[in-house]
Amino acid sequence: MKGLVYTGFGVMYALVSFFGLGPVLFADGTVSERILTLVVVLLIYVLLTLGLLLVRRRLS
């Protein structure tokens, strides 16, 4: 069960990295659009990490 949960979170981190950081690095928009996208991506990382910590606490 733990392996499945960790795999799921690993996949979610990979998807956020691929689809979130790509537009930040390679976007042709303005600097403010890139910074806004970066803030949103970092917020998603924080929420994912908090969710992982909560799930780990419940599983142990």
C-alpha distance matrix in Angstrom:
0.0 3.8 5.4 5.2 6.4 8.8 9.9 10.8 12.6 14.2 15.5 16.8 18.6 20.1 21.3 22.9 24.5 25.9 27.1 27.9 29.6 31.4 33.7 34.3 35.5 37.2 38.4 42.1 42.4 44.0 42.7 41.9 39.7 37.8 37.5 36.3 33.6 32.6 32.4 30.2 27.8 27.7 27.0 24.0 22.7 23.3 21.5 18.4 18.5 19.0 16.1 13.8 15.5 15.2 11.4 11.2 13.7 12.1 8.8 11.2
3.8 0.0 3.8 5.4 5.1 6.1 8.5 9.8 10.7 12.1 14.2 15.3 16.4 18.2 19.9 21.1 22.3 24.2 25.7 26.1 27.4 29.5 31.9 32.2 33.3 35.3 36.6 40.4 40.6 42.0 40.5 39.8 37.7 35.7 35.1 34.2 31.6 30.2 30.0 28.1 25.7 25.1 24.7 22.0 20.2 20.6 19.3 16.2 15.7 16.5 14.1 11.2 12.6 13.0 9.5 8.4 11.4 10.7 7.4 9.3
5.4 3.8 0.0 3.8 5.5 5.1 6.0 8.5 9.9 10.3 12.1 14.1 15.2 16.2 18.2 19.9 20.7 22.2 24.0 24.8 26.0 27.7 30.4 30.9 31.6 33.5 35.1 38.8 39.4 41.0 39.6 39.2 37.0 34.7 34.5 33.8 31.0 29.6 29.9 28.0 25.2 25.0 25.0 22.0 20.1 21.2 20.2 16.7 16.4 18.0 15.7 12.6 14.6 15.6 12.2 11.2 14.6 14.3 11.1 12.8
5.2 5.4 3.8 0.0 3.8 5.5 5.1 6.1 8.7 9.7 10.5 12.3 14.2 15.2 16.5 18.4 19.8 20.9 22.3 23.4 25.0 26.6 29.0 29.8 30.8 32.4 33.7 37.4 37.9 39.6 38.5 38.0 35.6 33.6 33.6 32.5 29.6 28.7 28.9 26.6 24.0 24.3 24.0 20.7 19.4 20.7 19.2 15.7 16.3 17.7 14.8 12.4 15.1 15.5 11.9 12.1 15.5 14.5 11.8 14.4
6.4 5.1 5.5 3.8 0.0 3.8 5.4 5.1 6.3 8.5 9.9 10.6 12.4 14.2 15.4 16.6 18.3 19.9 21.1 21.6 23.3 25.3 27.4 28.0 29.3 31.1 32.2 35.9 36.1 37.6 36.3 35.5 33.3 31.4 31.1 29.9 27.2 26.2 26.0 23.8 21.4 21.4 20.8 17.7 16.5 17.4 15.7 12.3 12.8 14.0 11.0 8.7 11.5 11.8 8.3 8.9 12.4 11.6 9.6 12.5
8.8 6.1 5.1 5.5 3.8 0.0 3.8 5.4 5.1 6.0 8.6 9.8 10.4 12.1 14.2 15.3 16.3 18.1 19.8 20.2 21.4 23.5 25.9 26.2 27.2 29.2 30.6 34.4 34.7 36.2 34.7 34.2 32.1 29.8 29.5 28.8 26.0 24.6 24.7 23.0 20.1 19.8 19.9 17.0 15.0 16.2 15.3 11.7 11.5 13.5 11.4 8.3 10.9 12.4 9.6 9.1 12.9 13.3 11.2 13.2
9.9 8.5 6.0 5.1 5.4 3.8 0.0 3.8 5.5 4.9 6.2 8.6 9.8 10.4 12.3 14.2 15.1 16.3 18.1 19.2 20.4 21.9 24.6 25.3 26.1 27.7 29.2 33.0 33.6 35.4 34.2 33.9 31.6 29.3 29.4 28.8 25.7 24.5 25.2 23.2 20.1 20.5 20.8 17.6 15.9 17.8 16.9 13.1 13.7 16.1 13.8 11.2 14.3 15.7 12.8 12.8 16.6 16.6 14.4 16.7
10.8 9.8 8.5 6.1 5.1 5.4 3.8 0.0 3.8 5.4 5.1 6.2 8.7 9.9 10.6 12.4 14.2 15.3 16.4 17.4 19.2 20.8 23.0 23.9 25.2 26.7 27.8 31.5 31.8 33.6 32.6 32.0 29.5 27.6 27.7 26.6 23.6 22.9 23.2 20.8 18.2 18.9 18.7 15.2 14.2 16.1 14.6 11.0 12.5 14.5 11.7 10.0 13.6 14.3 11.6 12.7 16.2 15.9 14.4 17.2
12.6 10.7 9.9 8.7 6.3 5.1 5.5 3.8 0.0 3.8 5.4 4.9 6.1 8.5 9.8 10.5 12.1 14.1 15.2 15.5 17.1 19.2 21.3 21.7 23.1 25.0 26.1 29.8 30.0 31.4 30.1 29.5 27.2 25.2 25.0 24.0 21.2 20.1 20.2 18.2 15.4 15.6 15.5 12.3 10.8 12.6 11.5 7.7 8.9 11.3 9.1 7.1 10.8 12.1 10.2 11.1 14.6 15.0 14.0 16.5
14.2 12.1 10.3 9.7 8.5 6.0 4.9 5.4 3.8 0.0 3.8 5.4 5.1 6.2 8.6 9.9 10.5 12.2 14.2 14.8 15.7 17.6 20.2 20.6 21.4 23.3 24.9 28.6 29.2 30.8 29.5 29.3 27.1 24.6 24.7 24.3 21.2 19.8 20.6 18.9 15.7 15.9 16.8 13.7 11.6 14.0 13.8 10.0 10.7 13.8 12.3 10.0 13.3 15.3 13.4 13.6 17.2 18.0 16.6 18.6
15.5 14.2 12.1 10.5 9.9 8.6 6.2 5.1 5.4 3.8 0.0 3.8 5.5 5.0 6.1 8.6 9.8 10.4 12.0 13.4 14.9 16.1 18.6 19.7 20.6 21.9 23.3 27.0 27.7 29.7 28.7 28.6 26.0 23.8 24.4 23.7 20.3 19.5 20.7 18.5 15.3 16.5 17.2 13.7 12.6 15.5 14.7 11.2 12.9 15.8 13.9 12.4 16.0 17.4 15.5 16.3 19.9 20.2 18.9 21.3
16.8 15.3 14.1 12.3 10.6 9.8 8.6 6.2 4.9 5.4 3.8 0.0 3.8 5.4 5.1 6.2 8.5 9.9 10.5 11.2 13.2 15.0 16.9 17.8 19.3 20.8 21.7 25.4 25.6 27.4 26.4 25.9 23.3 21.4 21.7 20.6 17.4 16.8 17.5 15.1 12.2 13.5 13.7 10.1 9.5 12.4 11.3 8.0 10.5 13.2 11.3 10.7 14.4 15.6 14.2 15.6 18.9 19.2 18.7 21.3
18.6 16.4 15.2 14.2 12.4 10.4 9.8 8.7 6.1 5.1 5.5 3.8 0.0 3.8 5.5 5.2 6.1 8.6 10.1 9.9 11.0 13.3 15.6 15.8 17.0 19.0 20.3 24.0 24.4 25.8 24.5 24.2 22.0 19.6 19.6 19.1 16.1 14.7 15.7 14.0 10.6 11.2 12.3 9.3 7.4 10.7 10.8 7.6 9.2 12.5 11.7 10.7 13.8 15.9 15.1 15.8 19.0 20.1 19.6 21.6
20.1 18.2 16.2 15.2 14.2 12.1 10.4 9.9 8.5 6.2 5.0 5.4 3.8 0.0 3.8 5.5 5.0 6.1 8.5 9.5 10.2 11.6 14.4 15.2 15.7 17.3 19.0 22.7 23.6 25.4 24.4 24.6 22.2 19.6 20.3 20.1 16.7 15.6 17.4 15.7 12.1 13.4 15.1 12.1 10.6 14.1 14.4 11.4 12.9 16.3 15.4 14.2 17.4 19.5 18.3 18.9 22.3 23.3 22.4 24.4
21.3 19.9 18.2 16.5 15.4 14.2 12.3 10.6 9.8 8.6 6.1 5.1 5.5 3.8 0.0 3.8 5.4 5.1 5.9 7.7 9.6 10.5 12.6 14.1 15.2 16.3 17.3 21.0 21.6 23.8 23.2 23.1 20.3 18.2 19.3 18.6 14.9 14.7 16.4 14.1 11.0 13.3 14.4 11.1 10.9 14.5 14.1 11.6 14.1 17.0 15.8 15.4 18.8 20.3 19.2 20.5 23.7 24.3 23.7 26.2
22.9 21.1 19.9 18.4 16.6 15.3 14.2 12.4 10.5 9.9 8.6 6.2 5.2 5.5 3.8 0.0 3.8 5.5 5.4 5.0 7.3 9.3 10.9 11.6 13.4 15.0 15.7 19.4 19.6 21.3 20.3 20.0 17.4 15.3 15.9 15.1 11.7 11.2 12.7 10.5 7.2 9.5 10.8 7.7 7.7 11.4 11.5 9.6 12.1 14.9 14.4 14.5 17.6 19.1 18.8 20.1 23.0 23.9 23.9 26.2
24.5 22.3 20.7 19.8 18.3 16.3 15.1 14.2 12.1 10.5 9.8 8.5 6.1 5.0 5.4 3.8 0.0 3.8 5.8 5.3 5.3 7.4 10.0 10.2 11.0 13.0 14.5 18.3 19.0 20.6 19.4 19.7 17.4 14.7 15.4 15.6 12.1 10.9 13.1 12.0 8.2 9.9 12.3 10.1 8.9 12.7 13.8 11.8 13.4 16.7 16.7 16.2 19.0 21.1 20.8 21.6 24.6 25.9 25.6 27.5
25.9 24.2 22.2 20.9 19.9 18.1 16.3 15.3 14.1 12.2 10.4 9.9 8.6 6.1 5.1 5.5 3.8 0.0 3.8 5.7 5.9 5.8 8.8 10.3 10.6 11.5 13.2 16.8 18.1 20.3 19.7 20.4 17.6 15.1 16.7 16.8 13.1 12.7 15.4 13.9 10.6 13.1 15.3 12.8 12.4 16.2 16.8 14.8 16.8 20.0 19.6 19.1 22.2 24.1 23.5 24.4 27.5 28.5 28.0 30.2
27.1 25.7 24.0 22.3 21.1 19.8 18.1 16.4 15.2 14.2 12.0 10.5 10.1 8.5 5.9 5.4 5.8 3.8 0.0 3.8 6.1 5.6 7.0 9.3 10.7 11.0 11.6 15.2 15.9 18.3 18.1 18.4 15.2 13.3 15.2 14.6 10.8 11.4 13.9 11.9 9.3 12.5 14.1 11.7 12.4 16.0 16.2 14.8 17.4 20.1 19.5 19.8 22.9 24.4 24.0 25.4 28.3 29.1 29.0 31.4
27.9 26.1 24.8 23.4 21.6 20.2 19.2 17.4 15.5 14.8 13.4 11.2 9.9 9.5 7.7 5.0 5.3 5.7 3.8 0.0 3.8 5.5 6.1 6.9 9.2 10.6 10.8 14.5 14.6 16.3 15.6 15.5 12.7 10.5 11.8 11.3 7.6 7.7 10.2 8.5 5.7 9.0 10.9 9.2 9.9 13.3 14.0 13.3 15.5 18.1 18.2 18.8 21.5 23.1 23.2 24.6 27.2 28.3 28.6 30.7
29.6 27.4 26.0 25.0 23.3 21.4 20.4 19.2 17.1 15.7 14.9 13.2 11.0 10.2 9.6 7.3 5.3 5.9 6.1 3.8 0.0 3.8 5.6 5.0 6.2 8.5 9.7 13.4 14.0 15.5 14.3 15.0 12.8 9.7 11.0 11.8 8.4 7.3 10.6 10.2 7.2 9.4 12.3 11.3 11.0 14.4 15.9 15.1 16.6 19.6 20.1 20.2 22.6 24.8 25.0 25.9 28.6 30.1 30.2 32.0
31.4 29.5 27.7 26.6 25.3 23.5 21.9 20.8 19.2 17.6 16.1 15.0 13.3 11.6 10.5 9.3 7.4 5.8 5.6 5.5 3.8 0.0 3.8 5.4 5.3 5.8 7.6 11.2 12.7 14.9 14.5 15.7 13.1 10.3 12.7 13.5 10.1 10.0 13.5 13.0 10.4 13.1 15.7 14.5 14.5 18.0 19.2 18.2 20.0 23.0 23.2 23.2 25.9 27.9 27.9 28.8 31.7 33.0 32.9 34.8
33.7 31.9 30.4 29.0 27.4 25.9 24.6 23.0 21.3 20.2 18.6 16.9 15.6 14.4 12.6 10.9 10.0 8.8 7.0 6.1 5.6 3.8 0.0 3.8 5.5 5.2 4.8 8.5 9.3 11.6 11.7 12.6 9.7 7.4 10.4 10.8 7.6 8.7 12.1 11.5 10.0 13.0 15.3 14.5 15.4 18.5 19.5 19.2 21.3 23.8 24.2 24.8 27.3 29.0 29.3 30.6 33.2 34.4 34.6 36.7
34.3 32.2 30.9 29.8 28.0 26.2 25.3 23.9 21.7 20.6 19.7 17.8 15.8 15.2 14.1 11.6 10.2 10.3 9.3 6.9 5.0 5.4 3.8 0.0 3.8 5.9 5.8 9.2 9.4 10.5 9.4 10.5 8.5 5.2 7.5 8.9 6.3 6.0 9.8 10.3 8.9 11.1 13.8 13.9 14.3 17.0 18.7 18.7 20.2 22.8 23.7 24.3 26.4 28.4 29.0 30.1 32.5 34.0 34.4 36.2
35.5 33.3 31.6 30.8 29.3 27.2 26.1 25.2 23.1 21.4 20.6 19.3 17.0 15.7 15.2 13.4 11.0 10.6 10.7 9.2 6.2 5.3 5.5 3.8 0.0 3.8 6.0 9.1 10.5 11.9 10.7 12.9 11.3 7.9 10.2 12.4 10.0 9.2 13.0 13.9 12.0 13.7 16.9 16.8 16.5 19.5 21.4 21.0 22.2 25.1 26.0 26.1 28.3 30.6 31.0 31.7 34.3 36.0 36.1 37.7
37.2 35.3 33.5 32.4 31.1 29.2 27.7 26.7 25.0 23.3 21.9 20.8 19.0 17.3 16.3 15.0 13.0 11.5 11.0 10.6 8.5 5.8 5.2 5.9 3.8 0.0 3.8 6.5 9.1 11.3 11.4 13.8 11.8 9.1 12.3 14.0 11.6 11.9 15.6 15.9 14.3 16.7 19.5 19.1 19.3 22.4 24.0 23.5 25.0 27.9 28.5 28.7 31.1 33.2 33.4 34.3 37.0 38.5 38.5 40.3
38.4 36.6 35.1 33.7 32.2 30.6 29.2 27.8 26.1 24.9 23.3 21.7 20.3 19.0 17.3 15.7 14.5 13.2 11.6 10.8 9.7 7.6 4.8 5.8 6.0 3.8 0.0 3.8 5.5 8.3 9.2 11.2 8.7 7.0 10.7 11.9 9.8 11.2 14.6 14.7 13.9 16.6 18.9 18.7 19.6 22.5 23.7 23.7 25.6 28.1 28.7 29.4 31.8 33.5 33.9 35.2 37.7 39.0 39.3 41.4
42.1 40.4 38.8 37.4 35.9 34.4 33.0 31.5 29.8 28.6 27.0 25.4 24.0 22.7 21.0 19.4 18.3 16.8 15.2 14.5 13.4 11.2 8.5 9.2 9.1 6.5 3.8 0.0 3.8 6.8 8.9 11.3 9.3 8.7 12.4 13.6 12.4 14.0 17.1 17.5 17.3 19.8 21.9 22.1 23.1 25.8 27.1 27.3 29.2 31.5 32.2 33.0 35.3 37.0 37.6 38.9 41.3 42.6 43.0 45.0
42.4 40.6 39.4 37.9 36.1 34.7 33.6 31.8 30.0 29.2 27.7 25.6 24.4 23.6 21.6 19.6 19.0 18.1 15.9 14.6 14.0 12.7 9.3 9.4 10.5 9.1 5.5 3.8 0.0 3.8 6.6 8.1 6.2 6.9 10.3 11.0 10.6 12.8 15.2 15.7 16.2 18.7 20.4 20.9 22.4 24.7 25.8 26.6 28.5 30.5 31.3 32.5 34.7 36.1 36.9 38.5 40.6 41.9 42.6 44.7
44.0 42.0 41.0 39.6 37.6 36.2 35.4 33.6 31.4 30.8 29.7 27.4 25.8 25.4 23.8 21.3 20.6 20.3 18.3 16.3 15.5 14.9 11.6 10.5 11.9 11.3 8.3 6.8 3.8 0.0 3.8 5.4 5.3 6.5 8.8 10.1 10.9 12.6 14.5 15.7 16.8 18.6 20.3 21.5 22.9 24.7 26.1 27.3 28.9 30.7 31.9 33.2 35.0 36.5 37.7 39.1 41.1 42.5 43.5 45.4
42.7 40.5 39.6 38.5 36.3 34.7 34.2 32.6 30.1 29.5 28.7 26.4 24.5 24.4 23.2 20.3 19.4 19.7 18.1 15.6 14.3 14.5 11.7 9.4 10.7 11.4 9.2 8.9 6.6 3.8 0.0 3.8 5.4 5.1 6.2 8.6 9.9 10.5 12.3 14.3 15.2 16.4 18.3 20.0 21.0 22.5 24.4 25.6 26.8 28.6 30.2 31.4 32.9 34.6 36.0 37.2 39.0 40.8 41.8 43.4
41.9 39.8 39.2 38.0 35.5 34.2 33.9 32.0 29.5 29.3 28.6 25.9 24.2 24.6 23.1 20.0 19.7 20.4 18.4 15.5 15.0 15.7 12.6 10.5 12.9 13.8 11.2 11.3 8.1 5.4 3.8 0.0 3.8 5.4 5.1 6.1 8.5 9.7 10.5 12.3 14.1 15.2 16.5 18.4 19.9 21.0 22.6 24.3 25.7 27.0 28.6 30.2 31.6 33.0 34.6 36.0 37.5 39.2 40.5 42.2
39.7 37.7 37.0 35.6 33.3 32.1 31.6 29.5 27.2 27.1 26.0 23.3 22.0 22.2 20.3 17.4 17.4 17.6 15.2 12.7 12.8 13.1 9.7 8.5 11.3 11.8 8.7 9.3 6.2 5.3 5.4 3.8 0.0 3.8 5.5 5.1 6.1 8.6 9.9 10.7 12.3 14.2 15.4 16.6 18.4 20.0 21.2 22.6 24.4 25.8 27.0 28.6 30.4 31.6 32.9 34.5 36.3 37.7 38.8 40.8
37.8 35.7 34.7 33.6 31.4 29.8 29.3 27.6 25.2 24.6 23.8 21.4 19.6 19.6 18.2 15.3 14.7 15.1 13.3 10.5 9.7 10.3 7.4 5.2 7.9 9.1 7.0 8.7 6.9 6.5 5.1 5.4 3.8 0.0 3.8 5.5 5.1 6.1 8.7 9.9 10.4 12.2 14.2 15.3 16.4 18.3 20.0 20.9 22.4 24.3 25.6 26.8 28.6 30.2 31.4 32.7 34.6 36.2 37.1 38.9
37.5 35.1 34.5 33.6 31.1 29.5 29.4 27.7 25.0 24.7 24.4 21.7 19.6 20.3 19.3 15.9 15.4 16.7 15.2 11.8 11.0 12.7 10.4 7.5 10.2 12.3 10.7 12.4 10.3 8.8 6.2 5.1 5.5 3.8 0.0 3.8 5.4 4.9 6.2 8.6 9.7 10.4 12.2 14.2 15.2 16.4 18.4 19.8 20.9 22.5 24.2 25.5 26.9 28.5 30.1 31.3 32.9 34.7 35.9 37.5
36.3 34.2 33.8 32.5 29.9 28.8 28.8 26.6 24.0 24.3 23.7 20.6 19.1 20.1 18.6 15.1 15.6 16.8 14.6 11.3 11.8 13.5 10.8 8.9 12.4 14.0 11.9 13.6 11.0 10.1 8.6 6.1 5.1 5.5 3.8 0.0 3.8 5.4 5.1 6.3 8.7 9.9 10.6 12.5 14.3 15.4 16.6 18.5 20.0 21.2 22.6 24.4 25.9 27.1 28.7 30.3 31.8 33.2 34.6 36.5
33.6 31.6 31.0 29.6 27.2 26.0 25.7 23.6 21.2 21.2 20.3 17.4 16.1 16.7 14.9 11.7 12.1 13.1 10.8 7.6 8.4 10.1 7.6 6.3 10.0 11.6 9.8 12.4 10.6 10.9 9.9 8.5 6.1 5.1 5.4 3.8 0.0 3.8 5.5 5.1 6.1 8.6 9.8 10.6 12.4 14.3 15.3 16.5 18.4 20.0 21.0 22.5 24.4 25.7 26.9 28.5 30.3 31.7 32.7 34.7
32.6 30.2 29.6 28.7 26.2 24.6 24.5 22.9 20.1 19.8 19.5 16.8 14.7 15.6 14.7 11.2 10.9 12.7 11.4 7.7 7.3 10.0 8.7 6.0 9.2 11.9 11.2 14.0 12.8 12.6 10.5 9.7 8.6 6.1 4.9 5.4 3.8 0.0 3.8 5.4 5.1 6.1 8.5 9.8 10.5 12.3 14.2 15.2 16.4 18.3 19.8 20.9 22.5 24.3 25.6 26.7 28.6 30.3 31.3 32.9
32.4 30.0 29.9 28.9 26.0 24.7 25.2 23.2 20.2 20.6 20.7 17.5 15.7 17.4 16.4 12.7 13.1 15.4 13.9 10.2 10.6 13.5 12.1 9.8 13.0 15.6 14.6 17.1 15.2 14.5 12.3 10.5 9.9 8.7 6.2 5.1 5.5 3.8 0.0 3.8 5.5 5.1 6.1 8.7 9.9 10.5 12.3 14.2 15.3 16.5 18.3 19.9 21.1 22.5 24.3 25.6 27.1 28.8 30.2 31.8
30.2 28.1 28.0 26.6 23.8 23.0 23.2 20.8 18.2 18.9 18.5 15.1 14.0 15.7 14.1 10.5 12.0 13.9 11.9 8.5 10.2 13.0 11.5 10.3 13.9 15.9 14.7 17.5 15.7 15.7 14.3 12.3 10.7 9.9 8.6 6.3 5.1 5.4 3.8 0.0 3.8 5.5 5.0 6.3 8.7 9.9 10.5 12.3 14.2 15.3 16.4 18.3 20.0 21.0 22.4 24.2 25.8 27.1 28.5 30.4
27.8 25.7 25.2 24.0 21.4 20.1 20.1 18.2 15.4 15.7 15.3 12.2 10.6 12.1 11.0 7.2 8.2 10.6 9.3 5.7 7.2 10.4 10.0 8.9 12.0 14.3 13.9 17.3 16.2 16.8 15.2 14.1 12.3 10.4 9.7 8.7 6.1 5.1 5.5 3.8 0.0 3.8 5.4 5.1 6.3 8.7 9.9 10.5 12.3 14.3 15.2 16.4 18.4 19.9 20.9 22.4 24.4 25.8 26.7 28.6
27.7 25.1 25.0 24.3 21.4 19.8 20.5 18.9 15.6 15.9 16.5 13.5 11.2 13.4 13.3 9.5 9.9 13.1 12.5 9.0 9.4 13.1 13.0 11.1 13.7 16.7 16.6 19.8 18.7 18.6 16.4 15.2 14.2 12.2 10.4 9.9 8.6 6.1 5.1 5.5 3.8 0.0 3.8 5.4 5.0 6.2 8.7 9.8 10.5 12.3 14.1 15.2 16.5 18.4 19.9 20.9 22.6 24.5 25.6 27.1
27.0 24.7 25.0 24.0 20.8 19.9 20.8 18.7 15.5 16.8 17.2 13.7 12.3 15.1 14.4 10.8 12.3 15.3 14.1 10.9 12.3 15.7 15.3 13.8 16.9 19.5 18.9 21.9 20.4 20.3 18.3 16.5 15.4 14.2 12.2 10.6 9.8 8.5 6.1 5.0 5.4 3.8 0.0 3.8 5.4 5.1 6.2 8.6 9.8 10.6 12.2 14.2 15.4 16.5 18.3 19.9 21.2 22.7 24.3 26.0
24.0 22.0 22.0 20.7 17.7 17.0 17.6 15.2 12.3 13.7 13.7 10.1 9.3 12.1 11.1 7.7 10.1 12.8 11.7 9.2 11.3 14.5 14.5 13.9 16.8 19.1 18.7 22.1 20.9 21.5 20.0 18.4 16.6 15.3 14.2 12.5 10.6 9.8 8.7 6.3 5.1 5.4 3.8 0.0 3.8 5.4 5.1 6.1 8.5 9.8 10.4 12.1 14.2 15.2 16.3 18.1 19.9 21.1 22.3 24.3
22.7 20.2 20.1 19.4 16.5 15.0 15.9 14.2 10.8 11.6 12.6 9.5 7.4 10.6 10.9 7.7 8.9 12.4 12.4 9.9 11.0 14.5 15.4 14.3 16.5 19.3 19.6 23.1 22.4 22.9 21.0 19.9 18.4 16.4 15.2 14.3 12.4 10.5 9.9 8.7 6.3 5.0 5.4 3.8 0.0 3.8 5.5 5.1 6.1 8.6 9.8 10.4 12.3 14.2 15.2 16.3 18.3 20.0 20.8 22.5
23.3 20.6 21.2 20.7 17.4 16.2 17.8 16.1 12.6 14.0 15.5 12.4 10.7 14.1 14.5 11.4 12.7 16.2 16.0 13.3 14.4 18.0 18.5 17.0 19.5 22.4 22.5 25.8 24.7 24.7 22.5 21.0 20.0 18.3 16.4 15.4 14.3 12.3 10.5 9.9 8.7 6.2 5.1 5.4 3.8 0.0 3.8 5.5 5.1 6.1 8.5 9.8 10.6 12.3 14.2 15.2 16.6 18.5 19.9 21.3
21.5 19.3 20.2 19.2 15.7 15.3 16.9 14.6 11.5 13.8 14.7 11.3 10.8 14.4 14.1 11.5 13.8 16.8 16.2 14.0 15.9 19.2 19.5 18.7 21.4 24.0 23.7 27.1 25.8 26.1 24.4 22.6 21.2 20.0 18.4 16.6 15.3 14.2 12.3 10.5 9.9 8.7 6.2 5.1 5.5 3.8 0.0 3.8 5.4 5.1 6.1 8.5 9.9 10.5 12.2 14.1 15.4 16.6 18.3 20.2
18.4 16.2 16.7 15.7 12.3 11.7 13.1 11.0 7.7 10.0 11.2 8.0 7.6 11.4 11.6 9.6 11.8 14.8 14.8 13.3 15.1 18.2 19.2 18.7 21.0 23.5 23.7 27.3 26.6 27.3 25.6 24.3 22.6 20.9 19.8 18.5 16.5 15.2 14.2 12.3 10.5 9.8 8.6 6.1 5.1 5.5 3.8 0.0 3.8 5.5 5.0 6.1 8.6 9.8 10.4 12.1 14.2 15.4 16.3 18.3
18.5 15.7 16.4 16.3 12.8 11.5 13.7 12.5 8.9 10.7 12.9 10.5 9.2 12.9 14.1 12.1 13.4 16.8 17.4 15.5 16.6 20.0 21.3 20.2 22.2 25.0 25.6 29.2 28.5 28.9 26.8 25.7 24.4 22.4 20.9 20.0 18.4 16.4 15.3 14.2 12.3 10.5 9.8 8.5 6.1 5.1 5.4 3.8 0.0 3.8 5.4 5.0 6.2 8.6 9.8 10.4 12.3 14.3 15.2 16.6
19.0 16.5 18.0 17.7 14.0 13.5 16.1 14.5 11.3 13.8 15.8 13.2 12.5 16.3 17.0 14.9 16.7 20.0 20.1 18.1 19.6 23.0 23.8 22.8 25.1 27.9 28.1 31.5 30.5 30.7 28.6 27.0 25.8 24.3 22.5 21.2 20.0 18.3 16.5 15.3 14.3 12.3 10.6 9.8 8.6 6.1 5.1 5.5 3.8 0.0 3.8 5.4 5.1 6.2 8.6 9.8 10.6 12.5 14.3 15.7
16.1 14.1 15.7 14.8 11.0 11.4 13.8 11.7 9.1 12.3 13.9 11.3 11.7 15.4 15.8 14.4 16.7 19.6 19.5 18.2 20.1 23.2 24.2 23.7 26.0 28.5 28.7 32.2 31.3 31.9 30.2 28.6 27.0 25.6 24.2 22.6 21.0 19.8 18.3 16.4 15.2 14.1 12.2 10.4 9.8 8.5 6.1 5.0 5.4 3.8 0.0 3.8 5.4 5.1 6.2 8.5 9.9 10.7 12.3 14.4
13.8 11.2 12.6 12.4 8.7 8.3 11.2 10.0 7.1 10.0 12.4 10.7 10.7 14.2 15.4 14.5 16.2 19.1 19.8 18.8 20.2 23.2 24.8 24.3 26.1 28.7 29.4 33.0 32.5 33.2 31.4 30.2 28.6 26.8 25.5 24.4 22.5 20.9 19.9 18.3 16.4 15.2 14.2 12.1 10.4 9.8 8.5 6.1 5.0 5.4 3.8 0.0 3.8 5.4 5.1 6.0 8.5 9.9 10.4 12.3
15.5 12.6 14.6 15.1 11.5 10.9 14.3 13.6 10.8 13.3 16.0 14.4 13.8 17.4 18.8 17.6 19.0 22.2 22.9 21.5 22.6 25.9 27.3 26.4 28.3 31.1 31.8 35.3 34.7 35.0 32.9 31.6 30.4 28.6 26.9 25.9 24.4 22.5 21.1 20.0 18.4 16.5 15.4 14.2 12.3 10.6 9.9 8.6 6.2 5.1 5.4 3.8 0.0 3.8 5.5 5.1 6.2 8.7 9.9 10.8
15.2 13.0 15.6 15.5 11.8 12.4 15.7 14.3 12.1 15.3 17.4 15.6 15.9 19.5 20.3 19.1 21.1 24.1 24.4 23.1 24.8 27.9 29.0 28.4 30.6 33.2 33.5 37.0 36.1 36.5 34.6 33.0 31.6 30.2 28.5 27.1 25.7 24.3 22.5 21.0 19.9 18.4 16.5 15.2 14.2 12.3 10.5 9.8 8.6 6.2 5.1 5.4 3.8 0.0 3.8 5.5 5.2 6.4 8.8 10.3
11.4 9.5 12.2 11.9 8.3 9.6 12.8 11.6 10.2 13.4 15.5 14.2 15.1 18.3 19.2 18.8 20.8 23.5 24.0 23.2 25.0 27.9 29.3 29.0 31.0 33.4 33.9 37.6 36.9 37.7 36.0 34.6 32.9 31.4 30.1 28.7 26.9 25.6 24.3 22.4 20.9 19.9 18.3 16.3 15.2 14.2 12.2 10.4 9.8 8.6 6.2 5.1 5.5 3.8 0.0 3.8 5.4 5.1 6.1 8.7
11.2 8.4 11.2 12.1 8.9 9.1 12.8 12.7 11.1 13.6 16.3 15.6 15.8 18.9 20.5 20.1 21.6 24.4 25.4 24.6 25.9 28.8 30.6 30.1 31.7 34.3 35.2 38.9 38.5 39.1 37.2 36.0 34.5 32.7 31.3 30.3 28.5 26.7 25.6 24.2 22.4 20.9 19.9 18.1 16.3 15.2 14.1 12.1 10.4 9.8 8.5 6.0 5.1 5.5 3.8 0.0 3.8 5.5 5.1 6.2
13.7 11.4 14.6 15.5 12.4 12.9 16.6 16.2 14.6 17.2 19.9 18.9 19.0 22.3 23.7 23.0 24.6 27.5 28.3 27.2 28.6 31.7 33.2 32.5 34.3 37.0 37.7 41.3 40.6 41.1 39.0 37.5 36.3 34.6 32.9 31.8 30.3 28.6 27.1 25.8 24.4 22.6 21.2 19.9 18.3 16.6 15.4 14.2 12.3 10.6 9.9 8.5 6.2 5.2 5.4 3.8 0.0 3.8 5.6 5.5
12.1 10.7 14.3 14.5 11.6 13.3 16.6 15.9 15.0 18.0 20.2 19.2 20.1 23.3 24.3 23.9 25.9 28.5 29.1 28.3 30.1 33.0 34.4 34.0 36.0 38.5 39.0 42.6 41.9 42.5 40.8 39.2 37.7 36.2 34.7 33.2 31.7 30.3 28.8 27.1 25.8 24.5 22.7 21.1 20.0 18.5 16.6 15.4 14.3 12.5 10.7 9.9 8.7 6.4 5.1 5.5 3.8 0.0 3.8 5.6
8.8 7.4 11.1 11.8 9.6 11.2 14.4 14.4 14.0 16.6 18.9 18.7 19.6 22.4 23.7 23.9 25.6 28.0 29.0 28.6 30.2 32.9 34.6 34.4 36.1 38.5 39.3 43.0 42.6 43.5 41.8 40.5 38.8 37.1 35.9 34.6 32.7 31.3 30.2 28.5 26.7 25.6 24.3 22.3 20.8 19.9 18.3 16.3 15.2 14.3 12.3 10.4 9.9 8.8 6.1 5.1 5.6 3.8 0.0 3.8
11.2 9.3 12.8 14.4 12.5 13.2 16.7 17.2 16.5 18.6 21.3 21.3 21.6 24.4 26.2 26.2 27.5 30.2 31.4 30.7 32.0 34.8 36.7 36.2 37.7 40.3 41.4 45.0 44.7 45.4 43.4 42.2 40.8 38.9 37.5 36.5 34.7 32.9 31.8 30.4 28.6 27.1 26.0 24.3 22.5 21.3 20.2 18.3 16.6 15.7 14.4 12.3 10.8 10.3 8.7 6.2 5.5 5.6 3.8 0.0
